[in-house]
Amino acid sequence: MISVADGHNDLPWAIRAGGGLDAVDLAEAPQFHTDIPRLAAGGVRAQFWSVFVPGTERWARIEGVDPFTATCEQIDIVHRMIHRWPEHFRLTTTAAGLTDLASLERGPVASLLGAEGGHSINNSLGALRTLYRLGVRYMTLTHNQNNDWADSATDEPRHGGLTDFGREVVAEMNRMGMMVDLSHTAPSTMADALDVSKAPVIFTHSSALGITDYPRNVSDEILQRMAAGGGTCMVSFVAPFVNDAARDWRLAYEAAKANVAPDEHDAFDASWIAEHGTCPMATIDDVVRHVNHVRDVAGVDHVGLGGDYDGTTQLTAGLEDVASYPHLFSALSEQGWSDDDLTKLGWRNIAASFARVEEAAEESWVTS
């Protein structure tokens, strides 16, 4: 079985929304896309767990907690998850640790942390350094909204990319050895980050703009720049990212919902689905096209997988949960992918990018 190091899984958020860790048994959790048996069935040997919290002021106000504190709470969920099931999960903070566990046929899943959205640091480099000390090894510079120092792909332009402080954030991430994740960011932010970063950048859950014209996807130009710097683009399985009909449904839905008051969102969703139906599902063939395109543009050494499980309900038929990765590998094998190249896709490429980020950090200490 081909091992997988997946770039982005929102199980910690699903656990929080589902009542907390005490209300969950990951030995069997059919309410989620992820549980222990299905991780094993899918060959998932390493997982970047997203310690996501929403970036909206409304959410923070309702929850009564600032984004940094909420992010720390999400980190705590992952640490307690590892402590509760130590035979199945192991906290991992290095590329070598990822490689060691991904190379095994069985054993604990290498469990790495990724912070989704720069709002989580409350505009503080000290908070960023604290996240690193708690085990976070990548940070997505934005989520769906702009923050005070970076533009998002799904918000109105505010800064024209990164601000001066945003460039400081990238430089500090380079210095520490924290990977810069450009999923969710605006093209201007991608370009600025590539300009300033002295280490590889990654995309943990994005697909190819050249196949599906959707704001969350990555252009060929950016893919080529990313690859030249040693990074990896981890293809997402979210239906609107990889399928035109699903994209059209979601863009129409988002446009219609844009001016709806937050308190009326649930009622709007029900009426929209009653009139338009649910989002069309993508197919494995759609995902294969995106994986092949990223390989063709960036190179086979710069493509990976970031399913975004437990972070979406808009999925791909045949890739409905974390047990499904072998279905994708089978489809790619039928198109001529070798086992060696599938292993690169599955985990070696992201491990190599991570190692290069660590090497760049070590070099910065030597030269500073």
N, C-alpha and C positions, 0 to 999 in steps of 0.2 A: 504493500500500500504506500502511495506517495504521502509523505508527511506534509502538514500545513502549519505555517506560522501566519495567522490571519492578522490583518492590520487594524481591525476595528470591530469591536463587539460591545453593544450597549447593555449587556446583562446587568451591570451594577445599577443602571438607571431603572431597568425593569424590576429589579429587586426592591429598590426604594419605592417605586410607584405601587408595588404589590404588597406593601405593608412591612417591608424590612426583612432582614436575613432570618429572623426568628420565625417568620411565616413561610419560609421556603425550604424545600428539601430538594437539593439538586441531584439526588439519586434518581429522581423521577419528577420532572417539572414540565408537563405537557403544555402548560399555559405560556411557556417561553419557547423561543427558537433554540435554546441552549440548555443542556443538562449534561451530567457526567457520562451517561451511556452514549449519548449522541456525539459528544466530543470524541470519544473513542472510536465510534463507528465511522466518523468522518476523517479520521487520521489527524485530528488537530493536536499537534504536539507543542505548539506555542501560540499564545493568544495575547494580543495587546487589548486589555480591558479598558474601555473608555470610561473615564471618571468625569463624565459630562454633567453639567448643570445648565439650564436655560440662561440665555444672556439678556433677557428682557427685564426692564425695571419692574414691570407688573408682577412677574414671577417672584422676584426678590422681595417685593413688598408683601405679597400674599403669604409667602413662606416665612417672612420675618428673619431672613438670613442673607448675609452678603455672599457674593459669588465665591470668594476665597474660602470662607468657612464651609459653604455647601460642597465645594470641591474636596475639601479635607474630609468631610463626612462620606463622600463617595469613595475616597481612598480607603477610609476605614472599613467600608463594606468589603472591599477587595481583600484587605489584610485579614479581616475576620473570616471571610470565605476560605482563604488559604489555611487559616488556623483550624477551621472546623473540618476541612477535608484534606489533611496534609498528604495523604497517600495519592491524592488526585491533582493537587495544585502545588506549585512551588514558586515563591516570589523570585523573580529573575530581573536583574538590572544591568546585565552586560551582554554583548554580542556573543561572547564565549559561552555564557550560560545558556543562551537561546540555542546555540549550535549544539551544545552537549545534549540537551533534552530532545531537540528536534531530530537528532541523529538516531535516537533509540526507537525501537518498535513499540515499546510500551513504557509506562512510568508516568510520573506526574507531568501535567501540562505546565510548561514554562509560562508563568503569569507575569506579564509586563503591564505597565500603566501608561496610558496616554491621556493627557488633559485636552478636552475638546473645547477650544475657544479661549482666546487670550483675555477675555473679560475675567477669567478665573483668577488672575493675579492682581486684580484691583489696582492696576497701573503701578505696580511695585516690583522692582527687581529683587528685593528681599523676599517677597512672596514667591517669585519664580524660583529663587534658589531653595526656598523651603520645600516647594513641590519636588524639586530634584532630590533633596535629601530624603523625602518620603517615598522615593522610588519611581517618580514620573520620568519617563525617558523619551517622550515626545510631547510637544504641545502643538495643537492645531491653532494657527494664529487667529482665526475668527471662527464663529459659528454662523448662524443664518443672519445675524445682524452685524453691522459695523460695530467696532469698539472705539475707544478714544484714540487708538493709534494705528488701526488697520482697517481697510475696506473689505467687506464681504462680497461674495459673488451674487448674493440674493438680497442686497439692499441698495439704496440709491448711493452713488458715489459721494463720499464726504471728504476724503483726504487726498484722493488721487493715488492711492497705494498705501505705503508706509509713511508715517510721520518720522521725525528725528528720533522720538522715543521708541517707535517701532523698530527702527534700525538698531537701537541699543539693545532691545529685547533679543533680536536675532543674534547680535554679537555675543551677548551673554549666554545664550543657548549654545552657540558654538564653543565658547570658552569652557562650559561645563561638560559638554558632550551630550546635550539633549537634542534630539532630532527635531528639525523644523518641518512641521507638517503643513502643506499648503492646500489640502482639501478644504472646501468651503470658502476659500479666499477669492477675491476679485482678480482678474488677469493683471491689473496694475500692481496689486500686492504680490502676486506671484513673481512678476518681473523684478520688482524692487528687492524682494527677498533673495532672488537668484543673483542680483547685482551685489548685494552686501554680504551674503553668506560665504564663509571660508570653508564650509563643510557641505557634504551632500544634503539636498533637501528631498523630502518624500511626499507622496500623496497616499494617505492611508485608506481612503475609500472614495475614489473618483474614477470616472471612465473617460472615454475618448470623444472629444468634441467633433473630431473628423468623421465619426460614425453617427452620433446622436447629438444634435445641436441643443444642448441644455446647459443652463448657466453653471451647474456644478461640475461640468466636465472640463477636460484639459486639452488645449490646442496642440497641434503638432509642433509648433515652434517651441512652446514651453516644454513639451515632452523631450525634444531634442536637447534643450538647454539643461534640463534636469539630468538626462543621461550623461551628458558631457561632464557634469559635476559628480557623477557616481551615485545618483539617487535611484529610487524605485517608485514606480506608480502602481499602486495596488488597486486592481479593478473591482468596482462595486457591483453588487447584484441587484441594486434597487431598480425596480422596473422603469421609472421615468428617465433614469440615467442611460438606459441601454436599449429602449424600445420606443419608436416614434409615436405609436398610438397612446402608450402610457404617458409619454412626455406631453402630448397635446392635452390629454385629460387633466394632468396635474397643472399645467400652465393655465388652463381655463379655470380650474378650481381655485387656484391661488389668486388670479385676477378678480374673480367674483367675490372672494372672501376678503380682499384687501381692505375694504371700507366697512366691514362688519364689526360691530363692537365686540370686544373679547367676551363679554358676558353672554353673547348670543351665538358664539362659535358652535356649540353643540347642536343647537337647533338648526343652524345653517348647514352643518355637515349632514344631518339627517335629511333635510329637504333636498340638498344637492344630490345625494346618493339616490334618493327616491326618484329624482328626475333624470339623472344622467348615469346611474349605475356606479358600481365601484370601479376603481382604477384597473384598466386591463393589465393582465399579467404579462411579463416578458417570457421569453423562452431561453433554454440553454443555448440555442443557436445564436441568439442575440448577444449573450455574454461571450461566447466563443469569438464572434466578430470583433468585439471590443478588445479581448485579450490578444487576438492576432494583430489587430491594428497597433496596439501599444508595442507589441514585440517588433512589428515591422518598422515603426517609426523610431522607437527608442533603443531597440535591441533586446535580444532574449535575456540579457543580463540585467535588465532594468524593469521588469514587469513582475507583479505579485498579485495577491488576492486580499481584498478587504470587504467581506460580505455585507457588513453593516447589520448583522443579525441582532434582533431585539431592539433595533433602532428604527424600524419601519414596518408597516403592514403591507407595503407595495412591493411584492417579491417576484421572483422568477419561478415559473413552473419547473419542477425538477430540482430546484435549489431552495427548498422551503425551510430548511433548518441546517444546523451545523453537521448533520450526518451526511449531507448531500455532496460534499466536495468530490468524492470518487466519481459521481455522475459527470462532473465537468471534466475531470482528468480523462475519463473514458472518451468523451466527445472530442477532446483535443488530440488524444492518441489516434483516433480514427482519421484525423486530419494530418497525421504525420509527425506529431510531437514525439520526440524520444523521451525515454524515462529520465535521462539526465536533464533535459530541458524542462520537463515537468517538475523535477525536483528543484530546479532553479526558481521556477514560478511558485512552487509550493512554499519554499522557505529560504533557500540559499541566497537569493537576491537581496531580500530585506536584511538578512543577517550580515551580508557583505556591506550593504550601505551603512548599517548600524556600526560595524567595525570601523569603517572609514570615518564616521563622525567621531568615534572615540579616538582614533589616531590624530585627527585634526585638533581635538581638544588637548591631547598630550603635547603636540607640537606647539600649541599656543602657550602652554606653560613653560616650555623650553625657551621660547623666543621672547617671552614677556619680561 
